[in-house]
Amino acid sequence: MIFRFRKKHDPFLDLAKDLNIYALALVRDMDIAEDLVQDTLLKIYEKTELLKQTDFNLKPYAFRMLRNLHIDNLRKEKVRWEYSDDVKRLTHDELVASLDAEDQLIIREAFAHLTAEHQEILILIDMLGFKYAEAAETLDIAKGTVMSRLSRARKEMILQLEVSPHSSCSLNSGHKK
């Protein structure tokens, strides 16, 4: 008899992947990012009573926990590091695949000129696909604040792309000034 093994979809694998992207964006170091994700997942597994609740929304909880762990780590090393230096430029894999090297560089440079607050909201909403409510819960701010912060971040990103010395970027060409 031939048995077919089916892999069950594990939501924790998807969560771990997204957490790793977010952690890497925050700390700019793969090893530290992996440590943050492991610490976050460990804390979640230790809170088994939360996981059993039917109305428990794991995704924003996990991202908020990772963010809080990151902030705790920053506080521990306050003398050597500042939060704004720990935010990594991040470009979504699908977008990267569709752009040439020059466009990727232009986007990364424009993203690097954004404030940490704008980078963070763009990562959560535009790159990781968070809903406004999830981002609000993760960042511990109001949903309206998420919406206005996102609007300002997008406008600033467009402005940074427009002022780029390499105006041939295909993302610039479709925007009206």
C-alpha positions in Angstrom: 0.0 0.0 0.0 1.3 3.4 -0.9 0.9 6.2 1.6 0.7 9.8 0.6 2.1 12.2 3.1 0.6 15.6 3.0 2.3 18.5 4.6 -0.1 20.4 6.8 0.0 24.1 6.5 1.7 25.5 9.6 0.7 29.1 10.3 3.7 29.4 12.6 6.0 28.9 9.7 4.4 31.8 7.9 4.4 33.9 11.0 8.1 33.1 11.7 9.0 34.1 8.1 7.1 37.5 8.5 8.6 38.0 11.9 12.1 37.4 10.5 11.5 40.0 7.7 10.4 42.5 10.3 13.2 41.7 12.8 15.8 42.0 10.0 14.3 45.4 9.1 14.6 46.5 12.7 18.1 45.3 13.5 20.0 45.0 10.2 21.7 41.9 11.4 20.6 38.3 10.4 21.9 36.7 13.7 20.2 39.3 15.9 17.0 39.1 13.9 16.9 35.3 14.2 17.5 35.7 18.0 14.6 38.1 18.2 12.3 35.8 16.3 13.3 32.8 18.4 12.7 34.8 21.6 9.4 36.0 20.4 8.2 32.5 19.3 9.4 31.1 22.6 7.4 33.6 24.6 4.4 32.8 22.5 4.7 29.1 23.1 5.0 29.8 26.8 1.7 31.6 26.7 -0.3 28.5 25.8 -3.5 29.9 27.5 -3.5 32.8 25.0 -3.2 30.4 22.0 -6.2 28.5 23.2 -8.5 31.5 23.1 -10.7 31.6 20.1 -10.7 35.4 19.8 -6.9 35.7 20.2 -5.3 37.4 17.2 -1.7 36.0 17.1 -0.2 38.0 14.3 -0.4 41.5 15.8 0.5 40.1 19.2 3.6 38.4 17.9 4.8 41.5 16.0 4.2 43.8 19.0 6.1 41.3 21.2 9.0 41.2 18.8 9.0 45.0 18.6 8.9 45.3 22.4 11.8 42.8 22.7 13.7 44.8 20.2 13.1 48.0 22.1 14.2 46.3 25.3 17.4 45.3 23.6 18.0 48.8 22.4 17.5 50.1 25.9 20.1 47.6 27.2 22.6 48.9 24.6 21.6 52.6 24.7 25.2 53.8 24.9 26.3 52.1 21.7 23.2 52.2 19.5 20.4 54.4 18.6 17.0 53.2 17.3 17.3 55.1 14.1 20.6 53.3 13.3 19.0 49.9 13.8 16.2 50.1 11.1 17.1 48.2 8.0 16.2 49.1 4.5 13.9 46.4 3.1 12.4 45.8 -0.3 9.8 43.1 -0.9 11.1 40.1 -2.9 8.5 40.4 -5.6 9.2 44.0 -6.2 13.0 43.4 -6.2 12.6 40.7 -8.8 10.7 43.1 -11.2 13.2 46.0 -10.9 16.7 46.3 -12.4 19.7 47.0 -10.1 19.6 50.8 -10.6 15.9 51.0 -9.6 16.6 48.8 -6.6 19.4 51.1 -5.5 17.3 54.2 -6.0 14.4 52.7 -3.9 16.8 51.6 -1.1 18.4 55.1 -1.0 15.0 56.8 -0.9 13.9 54.4 1.9 17.0 55.1 3.9 16.2 58.8 3.9 12.8 58.2 5.6 12.5 58.5 9.3 12.4 55.3 11.4 8.7 55.9 12.0 8.0 56.1 8.3 10.1 53.1 7.5 8.4 51.0 10.1 4.8 51.8 9.0 5.8 51.2 5.3 7.3 47.8 6.3 4.2 46.7 8.2 1.5 47.9 5.8 3.0 47.9 2.3 5.7 45.2 2.6 4.2 42.7 5.0 0.6 43.4 4.2 -0.7 44.2 7.7 -4.2 45.6 8.0 -4.5 49.0 9.6 -5.9 47.5 12.7 -3.1 45.0 13.0 -0.5 47.7 12.5 -2.2 49.8 15.1 -2.2 47.0 17.6 1.4 46.1 16.9 2.6 49.7 17.3 0.2 50.4 20.1 -1.3 53.4 18.4 -4.7 54.4 17.1 -5.9 53.1 13.7 -6.3 56.7 12.5 -2.7 57.4 13.5 -1.6 54.5 11.4 -3.6 55.8 8.4 -2.1 59.4 8.7 1.4 58.1 9.4 1.2 55.8 6.3 -0.1 58.7 4.1 2.8 60.9 5.2 5.3 58.0 4.8 4.1 57.3 1.2 4.2 61.0 0.3 7.7 61.3 1.7 8.9 58.1 -0.2 7.5 59.6 -3.4 9.3 62.9 -2.7 12.5 61.0 -2.1 12.2 59.1 -5.3 11.4 62.4 -7.2 14.5 64.1 -5.8 16.7 61.1 -6.6 19.7 62.1 -8.8 18.8 59.1 -11.0 15.5 60.3 -12.4 15.2 57.4 -14.9 13.7 55.2 -12.2 10.6 53.6 -13.6 8.7 54.4 -10.4 9.2 58.1 -10.9 8.0 58.2 -14.5 4.3 57.6 -13.6 4.0 60.2 -10.9 2.7 63.6 -11.6 4.5 66.5 -10.0 
